[in-house]
Amino acid sequence: MCGINGIIGHASELESTRLVGLMNAAMAHRGPDSEGCWAAPGIAIGHRRLSILDTSDAGRQPFFSEDRTLVLAFNGEVYNYVELRNELAPHYRFATGTDTEVIIAAYRQWGIECIHRFIGMFAFVLWDAKAGKGFLVRDRLGIKPLYTAEVDGSMLFASEVRSLLATGCVSRELDADGLTDYLRYQTVHAPRTILRQVSMLPAGHLMEFDAAHRRIIRYWDMADRACTDVPAELPKVHSRISDLLHSAVELRMRADVPFGAFLSGGIDSSIIVGLMAGVSSNPVDTFSVTFDEKEWDESSYSSLIAARFNTRHHPIPLRAADFLHDLPAALEAMDHPSGDGPNTFVVSRVTRREGVKMALSGLGGDELFAGYPVFKQMKRLESQRWIGHTPTALRALAGKALLAVKPSVASEKINALLQAESFDFIHSYPLSRRVLLDNRIRELLSAFPASPDMLAQIAASVEASPLPLLSKVSVAEMKGYMQNVLLRDADQMSMAHALEVRVPFLDHRLVEFVLGVPDAMKYPHSPKKLLTDAVGQWIPREIIDRPKMGFTFPWALWMRNEMRADCEENLQYLGRLPYFREGAVMAAWQDFLRGHPSMTWSRLWPLVVLGHWTRIHRIV
């Protein structure tokens, strides 16, 4: 795991080298083991290294082919590098034990089509001097980030936004559409970002470039690649899922440094630990955050799994006050604003402090195996579409009555759905992830742009696919919330501590198969039934039947008390930006302080985060 950056098309090698040096310095936390820089006419590439495979100096990057005609800077891991190396050995003389060199050899053998053979998470730049062209590539599921910025005919790229800003060449102006997207969904969906001049290469895409041209190509899409030959017999489906998960975990345990697993005691992390224990000849190191407060503490469940699989268990005591103390550092580490993330920062910090450089996570299990309430909600709404055929005036009256009797965020969303053109997936699904509705956003912004609803666009593209409904929800969840909140936060918060996080549930082979499974086999009559029936033998029923928990800290209480001064400082800064109506942000803050039911802490917190991020990055 590392950080990459560079410049394409800049005329001055000397200036390009200087700018790459600035970008490298801004992401030193991503790669404390070494750094590198290379420049040639029209291109410069930088790299910060966190060594996981072949930790010797032979793995330094940028990495060159033997004849130095291919140059590569790589962030991530190709987990099946051993199998690829064996296949390529007759055609290429390997000098290192790195997966980086395997990418070079694979490109030489198969061209850029080699990416279809990779199982992993990656963002890389590869320059082919002989062909006079190069490629920027991002992995299929968007696990690793890659940002770009067009500047005076050149293009800068980097693993983090802050690296682009460090050059002094990139505008610090907010993007109006990106801002609206953020207010709607506490994030900005790729390819946009919160900044006007910065874009994000979408998941499953590559950019081919030469001295004069750049074009973006989609090379993989989960909806298009969903399995079409799923067995009709449920036992065969379970067997296939079990095999794919075993393979995904086994491949992700390849490392030349100490590693372990996050263990919350929930279904997903418990299954990952169980599979790791089945593969490993040594006890697995597991890491669990524990609390004195019973309403947050899951240590009884994590200890149960640790004992069952004889792990070297590391309970990490954390008081609510400790979390609160770490919150400012978590906000400082946020590369792109997000309404989530501090939880991952704290867990990553304490895990890295134990000497671990890599950890496996259960991220993605809920999205793939229907673990969220939205899956049941969408299935229920499918049978209630008849409501959409009732007169609009009658539905509007019912929505207003609900708001009057029971004002709340949930009532606002129901009211919005009742007034929608249809009860179909395109109109109903985005509301499940909405933070602020458009009427509230209009109150905040000085000018409300005619911004497309990015999640509605995702839902529309998914609706057009032949996938089963629950798989459509999975795709929307993964392309929306998972890729643009969870994965972005996991990357920026773990890499703030130079910790690599691997996610077996996002092995593309498993994703493709599960998306093809019909709803009748997948419906979660019990939590993630398809998953637990397939590999539930690895975990006790107490884990499967336990209530879902997680971090439920008293944010509202903190924001009104211990965090009040910081919240007000950030909101005041945000409110002074020209994008917001005068006094509107602070009016929302006062609504929250008064306990108005439509301004909950979860609606206000993204504004606090945005205020902090714009303030420390001097955004205009």
C-alpha positions as CSV (number, residue, x, y, z in Angstrom):
1,M,0.0,0.0,0.0
2,C,1.4,3.3,-1.0
3,G,0.7,6.7,-2.6
4,I,1.3,7.6,-6.2
5,N,1.3,11.0,-8.0
6,G,2.6,12.6,-11.1
7,I,2.2,15.1,-14.0
8,I,1.4,14.4,-17.6
9,G,2.2,16.8,-20.4
10,H,4.3,19.3,-18.4
11,A,7.0,20.9,-20.6
12,S,9.7,21.3,-17.9
13,E,11.3,18.3,-16.3
14,L,12.8,20.4,-13.6
15,E,9.5,22.0,-12.6
16,S,7.7,18.6,-12.8
17,T,10.3,17.1,-10.5
18,R,9.7,19.9,-8.0
19,L,6.0,19.5,-8.1
20,V,6.2,15.8,-7.7
21,G,8.4,16.4,-4.6
22,L,5.7,18.5,-3.1
23,M,3.1,15.9,-3.8
24,N,5.3,13.2,-2.3
25,A,5.8,15.2,0.9
26,A,2.1,15.8,1.3
27,M,1.4,12.1,1.4
28,A,4.4,10.9,3.4
29,H,2.0,9.2,5.9
30,R,0.9,6.8,3.1
31,G,4.4,5.5,2.5
32,P,6.9,6.1,5.4
33,D,9.3,3.4,4.1
34,S,10.7,5.2,1.1
35,E,10.0,7.7,-1.7
36,G,10.9,8.0,-5.4
37,C,10.6,10.3,-8.3
38,W,11.3,9.9,-12.0
39,A,10.9,12.4,-14.9
40,A,11.1,12.4,-18.6
41,P,9.9,14.8,-21.4
42,G,6.2,15.2,-20.9
43,I,5.8,13.0,-17.8
44,A,6.9,12.8,-14.2
45,I,6.0,10.1,-11.6
46,G,6.2,10.1,-7.8
47,H,5.8,7.4,-5.2
48,R,5.6,6.9,-1.4
49,R,6.1,3.3,-0.3
50,L,4.6,1.2,2.5
51,S,6.3,-2.1,2.0
52,I,4.1,-5.2,2.4
53,L,5.6,-7.7,-0.2
54,D,9.3,-8.0,-0.6
55,T,10.3,-5.3,1.8
56,S,13.8,-5.0,0.4
57,D,15.0,-2.0,-1.6
58,A,14.4,-4.1,-4.7
59,G,10.8,-3.0,-4.5
60,R,11.4,0.7,-4.6
61,Q,9.2,2.7,-7.0
62,P,8.9,4.1,-9.5
63,F,9.7,0.6,-10.8
64,F,11.4,0.0,-14.2
65,S,11.5,-2.9,-16.6
66,E,14.9,-4.4,-17.2
67,D,15.4,-2.2,-20.4
68,R,13.8,0.8,-18.5
69,T,11.2,1.3,-21.3
70,L,8.3,0.6,-18.8
71,V,7.9,2.7,-15.7
72,L,5.3,1.9,-13.0
73,A,4.1,3.5,-9.8
74,F,1.6,1.4,-7.9
75,N,-0.7,1.7,-4.9
76,G,-2.4,-1.4,-3.7
77,E,-1.9,-5.2,-4.1
78,V,-2.3,-7.8,-6.8
79,Y,-3.1,-10.8,-4.6
80,N,-2.7,-13.5,-7.2
81,Y,0.8,-12.3,-8.1
82,V,2.3,-15.7,-7.3
83,E,0.0,-17.5,-9.8
84,L,0.7,-14.8,-12.4
85,R,4.4,-14.9,-11.8
86,N,4.5,-18.7,-12.4
87,E,2.6,-18.2,-15.6
88,L,4.9,-15.4,-16.8
89,A,8.2,-17.0,-15.7
90,P,8.9,-18.6,-19.0
91,H,8.6,-15.2,-20.7
92,Y,10.1,-12.8,-18.2
93,R,13.2,-12.8,-15.9
94,F,12.1,-11.7,-12.5
95,A,14.5,-9.8,-10.3
96,T,12.2,-9.2,-7.2
97,G,9.5,-10.9,-5.2
98,T,7.1,-8.0,-5.6
99,D,3.7,-7.9,-7.2
100,T,4.8,-4.6,-8.7
101,E,7.2,-6.4,-11.0
102,V,4.4,-8.9,-11.9
103,I,2.4,-5.9,-13.3
104,I,5.3,-4.9,-15.5
105,A,5.7,-8.5,-16.7
106,A,2.0,-8.9,-17.3
107,Y,1.8,-5.7,-19.3
108,R,4.7,-6.8,-21.5
109,Q,3.0,-10.1,-22.2
110,W,-0.6,-9.1,-22.6
111,G,-0.7,-5.3,-22.9
112,I,-3.2,-3.3,-20.8
113,E,-5.7,-6.2,-21.1
114,C,-3.5,-7.7,-18.3
115,I,-5.7,-5.9,-15.7
116,H,-8.5,-8.4,-16.3
117,R,-6.2,-11.1,-14.9
118,F,-5.5,-9.2,-11.6
119,I,-7.3,-10.1,-8.4
120,G,-6.7,-7.2,-6.1
121,M,-7.0,-3.5,-5.2
122,F,-4.9,-1.0,-7.1
123,A,-4.4,2.4,-8.6
124,F,-1.4,2.7,-10.8
125,V,0.3,4.7,-13.5
126,L,2.3,2.9,-16.2
127,W,4.4,4.6,-18.8
128,D,5.4,2.8,-22.0
129,A,8.2,4.7,-23.5
130,K,8.4,2.6,-26.7
131,A,4.7,3.2,-27.5
132,G,4.8,6.8,-26.3
133,K,1.7,6.4,-24.2
134,G,0.7,5.5,-20.6
135,F,-2.2,4.4,-18.5
136,L,-3.8,5.4,-15.2
137,V,-5.8,2.5,-13.8
138,R,-8.2,2.1,-10.9
139,D,-9.4,-1.2,-9.5
140,R,-12.8,-2.7,-10.3
141,L,-14.5,-1.9,-7.0
142,G,-12.8,1.5,-6.3
143,I,-11.0,0.3,-3.2
144,K,-8.0,2.5,-4.0
145,P,-8.5,6.2,-4.9
146,L,-7.0,8.2,-7.8
147,Y,-7.6,11.9,-8.3
148,T,-6.8,14.1,-11.3
149,A,-6.7,17.8,-12.1
150,E,-6.3,19.6,-15.4
151,V,-3.9,22.5,-15.1
152,D,-2.9,24.7,-18.1
153,G,-2.8,21.8,-20.6
154,S,-1.1,19.4,-18.1
155,M,-2.8,16.9,-15.9
156,L,-1.8,16.2,-12.3
157,F,-2.8,12.9,-10.6
158,A,-2.4,11.7,-7.0
159,S,-3.8,9.2,-4.4
160,E,-4.9,12.2,-2.3
161,V,-6.5,15.5,-2.9
162,R,-4.2,17.2,-0.5
163,S,-1.2,16.2,-2.7
164,L,-2.7,18.0,-5.6
165,L,-3.4,21.1,-3.5
166,A,0.2,21.0,-2.2
167,T,1.5,21.9,-5.6
168,G,-0.1,25.3,-5.5
169,C,-1.3,24.8,-9.1
170,V,-4.8,23.5,-8.3
171,S,-7.7,25.8,-7.6
172,R,-9.2,25.8,-4.1
173,E,-12.6,26.7,-5.4
174,L,-15.6,24.5,-4.4
175,D,-17.6,22.8,-7.2
176,A,-21.2,23.9,-7.0
177,D,-22.6,20.5,-8.2
178,G,-20.2,18.7,-5.9
179,L,-21.3,20.8,-2.9
180,T,-25.0,20.0,-3.6
181,D,-24.1,16.3,-3.9
182,Y,-22.3,16.5,-0.6
183,L,-25.2,18.2,1.2
184,R,-27.5,15.5,-0.2
185,Y,-25.4,12.5,0.6
186,Q,-22.6,13.5,3.0
187,T,-20.1,12.8,0.1
188,V,-19.4,13.6,-3.5
189,H,-19.9,10.7,-6.0
190,A,-17.1,10.1,-8.5
191,P,-16.1,11.4,-11.0
192,R,-16.8,14.7,-9.2
193,T,-15.2,15.9,-6.0
194,I,-15.9,18.8,-3.7
195,L,-13.4,20.9,-5.7
196,R,-14.1,22.4,-9.2
197,Q,-10.8,21.5,-10.7
198,V,-10.3,18.0,-9.2
199,S,-11.9,14.8,-10.5
200,M,-11.8,11.2,-9.4
201,L,-11.2,8.3,-11.9
202,P,-14.2,6.1,-11.4
203,A,-13.9,2.6,-10.2
204,G,-13.4,0.0,-13.0
205,H,-12.0,2.7,-15.3
206,L,-8.7,3.5,-16.9
207,M,-7.3,6.5,-18.7
208,E,-5.1,6.0,-21.7
209,F,-2.9,9.0,-22.5
210,D,-0.2,10.3,-24.8
211,A,1.4,13.6,-25.5
212,A,-1.8,15.0,-27.2
213,H,-4.8,12.9,-26.1
214,R,-6.5,11.4,-23.0
215,R,-9.4,9.1,-23.0
216,I,-11.3,7.3,-20.2
217,I,-12.4,3.7,-20.8
218,R,-14.6,1.6,-18.6
219,Y,-13.2,-1.9,-18.4
220,W,-15.4,-3.5,-15.8
221,D,-18.9,-2.9,-14.3
222,M,-20.4,-5.1,-11.6
223,A,-23.9,-5.0,-13.0
224,D,-22.7,-6.1,-16.5
225,R,-20.5,-8.8,-15.0
226,A,-23.0,-10.4,-12.7
227,C,-23.0,-14.2,-13.1
228,T,-25.6,-15.5,-15.5
229,D,-25.2,-19.3,-14.7
230,V,-25.9,-19.5,-11.0
231,P,-26.9,-23.1,-10.1
232,A,-30.5,-23.7,-9.4
233,E,-29.7,-25.9,-6.4
234,L,-29.2,-23.9,-3.2
235,P,-26.5,-26.2,-1.8
236,K,-24.4,-25.7,-4.9
237,V,-24.8,-21.9,-4.5
238,H,-23.7,-22.2,-0.8
239,S,-20.7,-24.3,-1.9
240,R,-19.7,-21.8,-4.5
241,I,-19.8,-18.9,-2.1
242,S,-17.8,-20.8,0.5
243,D,-15.1,-21.6,-2.1
244,L,-14.9,-18.1,-3.4
245,L,-14.7,-16.6,0.2
246,H,-12.0,-19.1,1.1
247,S,-10.0,-18.2,-1.9
248,A,-10.5,-14.4,-1.3
249,V,-9.3,-14.7,2.3
250,E,-6.4,-17.0,1.5
251,L,-5.1,-14.6,-1.2
252,R,-5.3,-11.6,1.0
253,M,-3.2,-13.2,3.7
254,R,-0.1,-13.0,1.5
255,A,2.3,-10.5,3.2
256,D,5.9,-10.2,4.4
257,V,5.0,-8.1,7.4
258,P,2.9,-8.6,10.6
259,F,-0.8,-8.6,9.9
260,G,-4.1,-9.4,11.6
261,A,-7.8,-8.7,11.4
262,F,-10.4,-6.3,12.7
263,L,-12.8,-8.2,14.9
264,S,-15.9,-6.4,16.0
265,G,-17.8,-9.6,16.9
266,G,-20.3,-9.1,14.1
267,I,-21.1,-11.7,11.4
268,D,-18.8,-10.3,8.7
269,S,-15.6,-9.9,10.7
270,S,-16.2,-13.2,12.6
271,I,-16.5,-15.1,9.3
272,I,-13.3,-13.5,8.0
273,V,-11.4,-14.4,11.2
274,G,-12.8,-18.0,11.1
275,L,-11.6,-18.4,7.5
276,M,-8.2,-16.9,8.3
277,A,-7.8,-19.4,11.2
278,G,-8.6,-22.2,8.8
279,V,-5.9,-21.1,6.4
280,S,-3.2,-20.1,8.8
281,S,-0.8,-22.5,10.5
282,N,-0.2,-19.9,13.2
283,P,-2.7,-18.1,15.5
284,V,-4.3,-15.1,13.9
285,D,-3.8,-11.7,15.5
286,T,-7.2,-10.1,16.1
287,F,-7.9,-6.5,17.2
288,S,-11.1,-5.4,18.9
289,V,-12.0,-2.0,20.4
290,T,-13.7,-2.4,23.8
291,F,-15.6,0.0,25.9
292,D,-16.5,0.3,29.6
293,E,-19.9,1.5,28.5
294,K,-22.1,-1.6,28.0
295,E,-24.3,0.1,25.3
296,W,-21.3,0.3,23.0
297,D,-19.2,-2.7,24.0
298,E,-19.1,-5.8,21.8
299,S,-16.2,-7.5,23.6
300,S,-18.3,-10.5,24.7
301,Y,-18.9,-11.4,21.1
302,S,-15.3,-10.7,19.9
303,S,-13.9,-12.6,22.8
304,L,-16.2,-15.6,21.9
305,I,-14.8,-15.6,18.3
306,A,-11.2,-15.2,19.6
307,A,-11.6,-18.1,21.9
308,R,-13.2,-20.3,19.3
309,F,-10.4,-19.8,16.8
310,N,-7.6,-19.5,19.3
311,T,-6.5,-16.1,18.0
312,R,-3.8,-13.9,19.6
313,H,-6.5,-11.4,20.7
314,H,-5.7,-7.8,21.3
315,P,-8.6,-6.0,23.1
316,I,-8.1,-2.3,22.8
317,P,-9.7,-0.4,25.6
318,L,-11.2,2.9,24.5
319,R,-13.3,5.3,26.6
320,A,-15.7,7.7,25.0
321,A,-13.5,10.5,26.2
322,D,-10.5,8.9,24.3
323,F,-12.6,8.9,21.2
324,L,-13.5,12.5,21.7
325,H,-9.9,13.3,22.3
326,D,-8.9,11.7,19.0
327,L,-11.6,13.4,17.0
328,P,-9.6,16.6,16.0
329,A,-6.8,14.4,14.6
330,A,-9.3,12.3,12.7
331,L,-10.7,15.5,11.1
332,E,-7.2,16.7,10.2
333,A,-6.5,13.3,8.5
334,M,-9.6,13.6,6.3
335,D,-8.3,14.1,2.7
336,H,-11.8,14.6,1.2
337,P,-14.8,15.7,3.4
338,S,-17.1,12.9,4.5
339,G,-19.9,12.6,7.1
340,D,-18.3,9.4,8.3
341,G,-14.8,8.2,9.1
342,P,-13.6,9.0,12.6
343,N,-14.4,5.4,13.8
344,T,-12.0,4.0,11.2
345,F,-9.3,6.5,12.2
346,V,-9.4,5.4,15.9
347,V,-9.4,1.6,15.1
348,S,-6.6,2.0,12.6
349,R,-4.5,4.1,15.0
350,V,-4.6,1.6,17.8
351,T,-4.1,-1.4,15.4
352,R,-1.0,0.2,13.8
353,R,0.3,1.0,17.3
354,E,0.4,-2.8,18.0
355,G,3.0,-3.2,15.2
356,V,0.7,-4.4,12.5
357,K,1.0,-3.0,8.9
358,M,-1.9,-4.8,7.3
359,A,-5.3,-5.9,8.5
360,L,-8.3,-7.7,7.0
361,S,-11.7,-6.2,7.3
362,G,-15.3,-7.3,6.9
363,L,-16.2,-4.2,4.9
364,G,-18.6,-5.0,2.0
365,G,-20.4,-7.9,3.6
366,D,-23.6,-5.8,4.3
367,E,-23.7,-4.4,0.8
368,L,-23.2,-7.8,-0.9
369,F,-25.4,-10.0,1.3
370,A,-28.3,-7.7,2.0
371,G,-27.3,-6.7,5.5
372,Y,-28.9,-3.2,5.7
373,P,-32.6,-2.5,6.4
374,V,-32.9,-0.8,3.0
375,F,-32.9,-4.2,1.3
376,K,-36.1,-5.2,3.0
377,Q,-37.5,-1.7,2.5
378,M,-37.0,-1.9,-1.2
379,K,-38.6,-5.3,-1.4
380,R,-41.6,-4.1,0.6
381,L,-42.0,-1.0,-1.6
382,E,-41.9,-3.2,-4.7
383,S,-45.2,-4.7,-3.5
384,Q,-46.6,-1.2,-2.7
385,R,-46.2,0.5,-6.0
386,W,-50.0,0.7,-6.3
387,I,-49.8,3.7,-3.9
388,G,-48.1,5.6,-6.7
389,H,-51.3,5.3,-8.8
390,T,-53.4,7.1,-6.2
391,P,-54.1,10.8,-7.0
392,T,-51.1,13.1,-6.4
393,A,-53.2,15.5,-4.3
394,L,-54.3,12.7,-2.0
395,R,-50.7,11.5,-1.5
396,A,-49.5,15.0,-0.8
397,L,-52.2,15.5,1.8
398,A,-51.2,12.3,3.5
399,G,-47.6,13.3,3.6
400,K,-48.4,16.8,5.1
401,A,-50.6,15.1,7.7
402,L,-47.8,12.8,8.7
403,L,-45.3,15.7,9.0
404,A,-47.8,17.6,11.2
405,V,-48.5,14.7,13.5
406,K,-45.0,13.3,13.7
407,P,-42.3,15.7,12.5
408,S,-39.0,13.9,11.9
409,V,-36.4,13.1,9.3
410,A,-38.2,9.8,8.5
411,S,-41.5,11.6,8.0
412,E,-39.8,14.1,5.7
413,K,-38.5,11.2,3.5
414,I,-41.9,9.5,3.5
415,N,-43.6,12.8,2.5
416,A,-41.0,13.2,-0.3
417,L,-41.7,9.7,-1.6
418,L,-45.5,10.2,-1.4
419,Q,-45.1,13.2,-3.7
420,A,-42.7,11.4,-6.2
421,E,-43.8,10.6,-9.7
422,S,-43.6,6.9,-8.9
423,F,-42.8,4.4,-6.2
424,D,-40.2,2.7,-8.4
425,F,-36.6,2.0,-7.5
426,I,-35.3,5.2,-9.1
427,H,-37.4,7.5,-6.9
428,S,-37.5,5.5,-3.7
429,Y,-33.9,4.1,-3.3
430,P,-32.0,7.5,-3.2
431,L,-34.2,8.7,-0.4
432,S,-32.8,5.9,1.8
433,R,-29.4,7.5,1.7
434,R,-30.4,11.2,1.7
435,V,-29.1,13.4,4.5
436,L,-30.7,16.7,3.5
437,L,-33.7,17.0,1.1
438,D,-33.6,19.6,-1.6
439,N,-36.0,22.0,0.2
440,R,-33.5,22.2,3.1
441,I,-30.6,22.6,0.7
442,R,-32.3,25.5,-1.0
443,E,-32.6,27.2,2.4
444,L,-28.8,26.9,2.9
445,L,-27.4,27.8,-0.5
446,S,-27.3,31.2,-2.0
447,A,-27.9,29.7,-5.5
448,F,-29.3,26.2,-5.9
449,P,-27.7,24.7,-9.1
450,A,-29.7,22.4,-11.3
451,S,-27.5,19.6,-10.2
452,P,-28.3,16.1,-11.2
453,D,-29.0,13.7,-8.4
454,M,-26.0,11.4,-8.7
455,L,-27.4,8.6,-6.7
456,A,-30.7,8.8,-8.7
457,Q,-28.5,8.4,-11.8
458,I,-26.9,5.3,-10.3
459,A,-30.3,3.9,-9.4
460,A,-31.6,4.6,-13.0
461,S,-28.7,2.8,-14.5
462,V,-29.2,-0.2,-12.2
463,E,-33.0,-0.2,-12.7
464,A,-32.3,-0.8,-16.4
465,S,-30.3,-3.9,-15.7
466,P,-31.9,-7.4,-15.6
467,L,-30.6,-8.0,-12.1
468,P,-32.9,-9.2,-9.3
469,L,-34.1,-6.4,-7.1
470,L,-31.9,-7.2,-4.1
471,S,-28.9,-7.3,-6.4
472,K,-30.0,-3.9,-7.8
473,V,-29.9,-2.6,-4.2
474,S,-26.5,-4.2,-3.7
475,V,-25.1,-2.5,-6.9
476,A,-26.6,0.9,-5.9
477,E,-25.2,0.5,-2.3
478,M,-21.7,-0.4,-3.6
479,K,-21.6,2.3,-6.3
480,G,-22.9,4.9,-4.0
481,Y,-22.4,4.7,-0.3
482,M,-19.7,2.0,-0.2
483,Q,-17.4,3.4,-2.9
484,N,-17.8,7.1,-2.1
485,V,-18.1,6.9,1.7
486,L,-16.9,3.7,3.3
487,L,-14.0,2.8,1.0
488,R,-12.8,6.4,0.7
489,D,-12.9,6.7,4.5
490,A,-11.2,3.4,5.0
491,D,-8.4,4.4,2.7
492,Q,-7.8,7.9,4.1
493,M,-8.2,7.0,7.7
494,S,-6.1,3.8,7.7
495,M,-3.4,5.3,5.5
496,A,-3.2,8.2,8.0
497,H,-1.4,5.6,10.1
498,A,0.3,3.7,7.3
499,L,-2.0,0.8,7.8
500,E,-3.1,-1.3,4.8
501,V,-6.7,-2.6,5.0
502,R,-7.8,-5.6,2.8
503,V,-11.4,-6.4,2.1
504,P,-12.1,-10.1,1.1
505,F,-15.8,-9.5,0.6
506,L,-14.9,-7.2,-2.4
507,D,-13.1,-9.9,-4.3
508,H,-14.6,-9.3,-7.8
509,R,-15.1,-13.0,-8.4
510,L,-17.4,-13.2,-5.3
511,V,-19.2,-10.0,-6.2
512,E,-19.9,-11.2,-9.7
513,F,-21.3,-14.5,-8.4
514,V,-23.5,-13.2,-5.6
515,L,-25.0,-10.4,-7.8
516,G,-26.4,-13.2,-10.0
517,V,-28.1,-15.1,-7.1
518,P,-31.9,-14.7,-7.3
519,D,-33.8,-12.9,-4.5
520,A,-35.5,-16.1,-3.3
521,M,-32.1,-17.5,-2.2
522,K,-30.9,-14.2,-0.8
523,Y,-33.8,-12.6,1.0
524,P,-32.6,-11.9,4.6
525,H,-35.2,-13.7,6.6
526,S,-32.5,-13.8,9.2
527,P,-29.4,-11.5,9.1
528,K,-27.5,-12.1,5.8
529,K,-29.0,-15.5,5.5
530,L,-27.3,-16.5,2.2
531,L,-23.9,-15.7,3.8
532,T,-24.5,-17.4,7.1
533,D,-26.0,-20.5,5.4
534,A,-23.0,-20.7,3.1
535,V,-20.2,-20.3,5.8
536,G,-22.1,-20.1,9.0
537,Q,-20.5,-23.2,10.3
538,W,-17.5,-21.1,11.0
539,I,-19.3,-19.0,13.6
540,P,-21.6,-19.8,16.6
541,R,-25.3,-18.9,16.5
542,E,-24.8,-16.3,19.2
543,I,-23.0,-14.2,16.6
544,I,-25.6,-14.8,13.9
545,D,-28.6,-14.0,16.1
546,R,-27.1,-11.1,18.1
547,P,-28.5,-7.6,17.7
548,K,-26.5,-5.4,15.3
549,M,-24.5,-2.8,17.2
550,G,-21.6,-0.5,16.2
551,F,-20.4,2.9,17.3
552,T,-23.4,4.8,18.7
553,F,-21.6,7.5,20.6
554,P,-23.7,10.4,22.0
555,W,-22.8,12.8,19.2
556,A,-25.8,15.1,19.8
557,L,-24.8,15.5,23.5
558,W,-21.1,16.1,22.6
559,M,-22.0,18.6,19.9
560,R,-24.1,20.6,22.4
561,N,-21.4,20.5,25.1
562,E,-17.7,19.4,24.7
563,M,-17.6,19.9,21.0
564,R,-19.8,23.0,20.9
565,A,-17.0,25.6,20.4
566,D,-15.3,23.7,17.7
567,C,-18.6,23.0,15.9
568,E,-19.5,26.7,16.0
569,E,-16.1,27.8,14.7
570,N,-16.3,25.4,11.7
571,L,-19.9,26.3,10.9
572,Q,-19.2,30.0,11.1
573,Y,-16.4,29.6,8.6
574,L,-18.6,27.6,6.3
575,G,-21.4,30.1,6.6
576,R,-19.2,32.9,5.4
577,L,-18.4,31.2,2.1
578,P,-20.2,32.8,-0.8
579,Y,-22.0,29.6,-1.6
580,F,-24.3,29.9,1.4
581,R,-27.1,32.3,2.3
582,E,-26.1,34.7,5.0
583,G,-27.0,33.3,8.4
584,A,-28.5,30.1,6.9
585,V,-25.8,27.7,8.3
586,M,-26.0,29.2,11.8
587,A,-29.8,29.1,11.7
588,A,-29.5,25.3,11.1
589,W,-27.1,25.2,14.1
590,Q,-29.7,27.0,16.2
591,D,-32.4,24.6,15.1
592,F,-30.1,21.7,16.2
593,L,-29.4,23.3,19.6
594,R,-33.2,23.8,20.2
595,G,-33.8,20.1,19.4
596,H,-35.8,20.7,16.2
597,P,-36.8,17.2,15.0
598,S,-35.8,18.0,11.4
599,M,-32.2,19.0,12.3
600,T,-30.6,16.0,13.9
601,W,-26.9,15.7,14.7
602,S,-26.5,13.4,11.7
603,R,-27.7,16.1,9.4
604,L,-25.6,18.8,10.9
605,W,-22.3,16.8,11.4
606,P,-21.5,16.8,7.6
607,L,-21.7,20.6,7.7
608,V,-19.3,20.7,10.7
609,V,-16.9,18.4,8.8
610,L,-17.2,20.5,5.6
611,G,-16.6,23.7,7.6
612,H,-13.4,22.2,9.1
613,W,-12.2,20.8,5.8
614,T,-12.7,24.1,4.0
615,R,-11.1,26.0,6.8
616,I,-7.9,24.0,7.1
617,H,-7.5,23.8,3.3
618,R,-8.2,27.5,2.8
619,I,-11.0,26.8,0.4
620,V,-12.7,29.7,-1.3
